Amino acid sequence: MAAPPDPIYSFRGNQSQVHCLNFLLKAGSEKLISGTRTGHVFVWDLPTKSLSDSFLTGDGTCISVLVPDKQDYFLTHNRSDCVKKWTDWKCTLEFKTKCLQYCAAKLLQAPASRAQLVAFPGGEERSIQVASFEQEERVVSQMNYPGSAGNIMSLSDAGAGRVLALFEAGDLLLWDLRNPGKPQGAFRIDLGADDTAPSAAMCLAFSAPKSLGVVGSSDNTLHPFALDAGGFRTLPSTKITNEGTSHLCFRPDQKILAAACWDSKVRLFSARSIDSKTVFRPLAVLPTLVEDKSVSCVTFSDKPVESFGGKTILAAAGDACSILLWDIYN
């Protein structure tokens, strides 16, 4: 395993634990947005390396900040059951989700169009709702799931107009937005739990270009899988030193996977093909500033950041309230 690179910068002053991060990169304006446990959003200006704005997005933890491809607005999702659209830092649309789960909203590519949709857990009906926020808020699809699946933990765009959902027992359900009445596919990740200490699925990352996904859990194992025309396939698992993975994220080129871990570390893995199977090999372990604070979120910039030498940047944050930036093997 390679020696870990040092962070290239750190932002401090979030004032509470950071639960989500995203880059907002436009011509002449490069920002990093962090959402916190108190529901506040902090906007960090990357060229000046300073805080440019902060405001309250709503009651409850801000669990997701979403930036569409056009980058002319962004969305926040609060655990208090609200998704909001922000244009020029003002709330212009609001949607009540009626759901208090910690599963964060995710962007989806609409089938047969370039429009982007937003998927999030629904309310009493145990559903996943998909809405458009382009012009006005409207629900365009709804997928119901059985109560036996447990709590929904994570959502992902599976490509080709499909949405993938992870549930706490390790169940994966796949829907096609063009036929949302029943799942197109179902699969259970073997978490290897025993009856006395059951493991729980925590997070999901899926690479639509590679048809490759990874599930993180409360144990010390990453669980990769493939999803192709033949359905789901289990891939060789990868062990980590300590238990607990909060969040997973692929780099835009799909070559590196970053894992936010409970033991205050960010772990990096490369995807290698061995005997026609994808295997995740450890690349590096990135230490954070506070050794006993969990890392909650990791994200890569979706394009080069000119403020940091025109490179793709990795950002990570969590209970330590600070944000660290890395230049990872560019």
C-alpha positions in Angstrom: 0.0 0.0 0.0 1.3 3.5 -0.9 2.2 6.1 1.7 -0.7 8.4 2.2 -0.6 11.8 0.6 -1.0 14.8 2.8 -4.1 17.0 2.6 -3.6 20.1 0.4 -6.0 22.2 2.4 -8.4 22.2 5.3 -11.5 24.3 6.0 -12.6 24.8 9.6 -15.6 26.6 11.1 -18.6 24.5 10.2 -19.7 24.8 13.8 -21.3 21.3 13.9 -20.7 17.9 12.4 -20.6 17.7 8.6 -23.0 15.2 7.0 -22.6 16.0 3.3 -20.4 17.7 0.8 -20.5 18.8 -2.9 -18.7 20.9 -5.3 -20.4 23.7 -7.2 -18.1 24.6 -10.1 -19.0 27.2 -12.7 -17.0 29.5 -14.9 -15.6 32.2 -12.7 -17.0 30.6 -9.5 -15.7 27.6 -7.6 -17.5 26.6 -4.3 -17.5 23.7 -1.9 -20.8 23.3 0.0 -21.1 21.5 3.3 -24.3 20.5 5.0 -24.3 20.0 8.8 -26.2 18.3 11.6 -27.9 21.6 12.7 -29.4 22.0 9.2 -27.0 24.8 8.2 -25.2 25.0 4.8 -21.7 26.5 4.7 -20.4 27.8 1.3 -16.6 27.8 0.9 -15.0 29.9 -1.8 -12.2 27.8 -3.3 -10.2 30.6 -5.0 -10.0 32.7 -1.8 -10.0 29.6 0.5 -12.6 31.3 2.8 -16.2 31.1 4.0 -18.4 33.1 1.6 -21.8 32.3 3.0 -23.8 30.2 5.5 -27.6 29.8 6.1 -30.2 27.5 7.6 -31.8 25.1 5.1 -34.5 23.9 7.5 -35.1 21.9 10.7 -33.1 18.7 11.1 -29.8 17.5 9.7 -28.9 18.4 6.2 -28.1 15.0 4.8 -27.6 15.8 1.1 -26.4 18.6 -1.1 -27.1 17.9 -4.8 -25.6 19.8 -7.8 -27.1 19.1 -11.2 -25.0 19.0 -14.3 -26.0 22.5 -15.4 -24.8 23.8 -12.0 -27.2 26.8 -12.1 -28.9 25.7 -8.8 -28.5 23.2 -6.1 -30.7 21.1 -3.9 -30.7 20.3 -0.1 -32.4 17.4 1.6 -33.1 17.7 5.3 -34.0 14.8 7.6 -36.9 17.0 8.8 -38.6 15.7 5.6 -37.9 18.5 3.1 -36.1 18.8 -0.3 -35.4 22.4 -1.4 -34.1 24.0 -4.5 -31.7 27.0 -4.2 -31.1 29.5 -7.0 -28.7 32.3 -6.3 -28.6 31.2 -2.7 -32.4 31.7 -2.3 -35.0 28.9 -1.8 -37.1 28.8 -5.0 -38.9 25.4 -4.6 -39.7 23.2 -1.7 -41.1 19.6 -1.4 -42.2 17.8 1.7 -41.0 14.2 1.6 -42.9 13.0 4.8 -40.0 10.8 5.6 -37.6 11.0 8.6 -35.1 8.4 7.5 -31.4 9.1 7.0 -31.3 8.0 3.4 -30.2 11.0 1.3 -31.8 12.2 -1.9 -29.8 11.4 -5.1 -29.8 12.7 -8.7 -31.0 10.4 -11.5 -30.8 10.7 -15.3 -34.2 10.7 -16.7 -34.9 7.9 -19.3 -34.8 9.0 -22.9 -33.9 12.6 -22.0 -31.1 14.8 -20.7 -33.2 16.0 -17.8 -32.1 15.2 -14.3 -34.5 13.9 -11.6 -34.3 13.6 -7.8 -35.0 10.4 -5.9 -35.7 10.3 -2.2 -37.6 8.1 0.3 -41.3 8.8 0.6 -43.5 8.8 3.6 -46.1 6.4 5.1 -46.4 4.2 2.0 -42.8 3.0 2.3 -42.0 4.3 -1.1 -39.3 5.9 -3.2 -40.4 9.1 -5.0 -38.8 10.6 -8.0 -39.4 14.3 -8.7 -38.5 16.9 -11.2 -37.2 20.3 -9.9 -36.3 21.8 -13.3 -39.2 24.3 -13.7 -41.6 23.4 -10.9 -41.7 20.6 -8.3 -43.7 17.6 -9.5 -43.5 13.8 -8.7 -43.0 11.8 -11.9 -42.7 8.3 -10.5 -43.2 6.3 -7.3 -41.9 2.9 -6.3 -43.3 1.0 -3.3 -41.2 -1.5 -1.4 -42.3 -4.1 1.2 -42.0 -3.4 4.9 -40.0 -6.6 5.3 -37.0 -4.9 3.5 -36.4 -2.7 6.6 -35.2 0.8 6.5 -33.9 2.2 3.3 -30.2 3.2 3.6 -29.0 4.5 0.3 -30.1 5.3 -3.3 -28.1 5.4 -6.5 -28.5 6.1 -10.2 -28.1 2.8 -11.9 -28.1 4.3 -15.4 -30.5 3.8 -18.3 -33.4 5.3 -16.3 -33.0 3.0 -13.4 -32.8 3.5 -9.6 -31.0 1.2 -7.2 -32.0 1.1 -3.5 -30.1 -0.5 -0.6 -31.9 -1.6 2.6 -30.4 -2.2 6.1 -30.5 -6.0 5.9 -28.4 -5.9 2.7 -31.3 -6.2 0.2 -30.8 -4.4 -3.2 -33.9 -3.5 -5.3 -33.7 -2.2 -8.8 -36.5 -0.3 -10.6 -36.9 1.0 -14.1 -38.6 4.4 -14.1 -40.5 3.5 -17.2 -42.1 0.6 -15.4 -42.1 1.4 -11.7 -44.9 -0.9 -10.6 -42.5 -3.7 -9.4 -38.7 -4.1 -9.1 -36.8 -5.1 -12.2 -34.3 -7.0 -10.0 -33.6 -8.0 -6.4 -30.5 -9.3 -4.6 -29.3 -9.7 -1.1 -25.7 -8.9 0.0 -24.4 -11.5 2.4 -23.2 -9.4 5.3 -21.8 -12.4 7.1 -23.6 -11.5 10.3 -24.3 -13.9 13.2 -27.4 -13.8 15.3 -25.7 -12.2 18.3 -24.1 -9.3 16.4 -26.0 -8.6 13.1 -24.3 -6.3 10.7 -26.3 -3.6 8.9 -25.8 -2.2 5.4 -24.9 1.5 5.7 -24.0 2.9 2.2 -23.9 2.3 -1.5 -21.8 3.5 -4.4 -22.6 2.5 -7.9 -20.7 3.1 -11.2 -23.2 3.0 -14.0 -20.4 3.1 -16.7 -18.8 0.0 -15.2 -22.1 -1.7 -14.0 -20.2 -2.1 -10.7 -21.4 -1.4 -7.1 -20.0 -1.5 -3.6 -22.0 -1.8 -0.3 -20.4 -0.6 3.0 -21.7 -1.9 6.3 -21.2 -1.7 10.1 -18.7 -4.5 9.9 -15.1 -4.5 8.5 -15.9 -5.6 4.9 -16.7 -3.9 1.7 -19.1 -5.9 -0.5 -18.7 -5.4 -4.3 -21.2 -6.6 -6.8 -21.8 -6.4 -10.6 -25.1 -5.6 -12.3 -25.3 -6.5 -16.0 -27.8 -8.0 -18.4 -27.6 -11.2 -16.5 -28.6 -9.6 -13.2 -26.7 -9.2 -10.0 -23.4 -11.0 -9.3 -21.3 -11.1 -6.1 -17.7 -10.1 -6.4 -14.8 -10.8 -4.1 -15.1 -8.8 -0.8 -12.5 -6.5 0.6 -11.5 -6.3 4.3 -10.7 -3.1 6.1 -8.9 -2.8 9.4 -11.7 -1.5 11.6 -15.5 -1.8 11.5 -17.9 0.7 10.0 -18.2 2.5 6.7 -20.3 5.7 6.5 -20.1 6.7 2.8 -18.6 5.5 -0.5 -17.8 7.5 -3.6 -16.3 6.7 -7.0 -13.9 9.2 -8.7 -15.4 10.5 -11.9 -13.1 8.3 -14.0 -14.4 5.3 -12.0 -10.8 4.2 -11.3 -10.7 4.9 -7.5 -13.2 4.3 -4.7 -13.1 6.4 -1.6 -14.6 5.1 1.7 -15.4 7.3 4.7 -14.9 5.2 7.8 -15.9 5.2 11.4 -12.3 5.0 12.6 -11.5 8.6 11.4 -9.8 7.3 8.2 -10.5 7.8 4.5 -9.6 4.6 2.6 -8.8 4.5 -1.1 -9.2 1.5 -3.4 -8.5 0.7 -7.0 -10.7 -1.5 -9.1 -8.7 -4.2 -10.9 -9.9 -7.0 -13.2 -8.5 -10.4 -12.1 -9.7 -13.6 -13.8 -12.7 -11.7 -15.3 -13.7 -10.5 -11.8 -13.3 -7.0 -10.4 -11.3 -6.9 -7.2 -10.8 -3.8 -5.1 -7.2 -3.4 -4.0 -6.2 -1.0 -1.1 -4.3 2.1 -2.3 -3.9 4.3 0.7 -5.3 5.2 4.1 -5.7 8.9 4.6 -5.6 10.0 8.3 -7.8 12.9 9.3 -7.2 15.7 11.8 -8.9 14.1 14.9 -8.3 10.4 15.5 -11.5 9.6 17.5 -14.0 11.3 15.1 -15.9 9.4 12.5 -15.7 10.5 8.8 -19.3 10.9 7.5 -18.8 11.9 3.8 -16.4 11.9 0.9 -16.8 13.4 -2.5 -14.7 14.0 -5.6 -15.1 17.1 -7.7 -16.9 16.2 -11.0 -14.4 18.3 -13.0 -10.9 19.8 -12.5 -10.7 22.6 -9.9 -8.8 25.5 -11.3 -8.2 27.0 -7.8 -6.1 23.9 -7.0 -4.1 23.5 -10.2 -6.8 22.2 -12.5 -7.0 18.8 -10.7 -9.7 16.5 -9.5 -10.0 17.1 -5.7 -11.2 14.7 -3.0 -13.1 16.3 0.0 -13.9 14.5 3.2 -15.5 15.6 6.5 -17.4 14.3 9.5 -17.7 14.6 13.3 -14.5 16.7 13.6 -16.4 19.6 11.9 -13.5 20.3 9.5 -13.1 19.6 5.8 -10.0 18.2 4.3 -9.0 18.3 0.6 -6.6 16.0 -1.2 -5.1 15.8 -4.6 -5.4 12.0 -5.2 -3.1 10.4 -7.9 -4.0 12.8 -10.7 
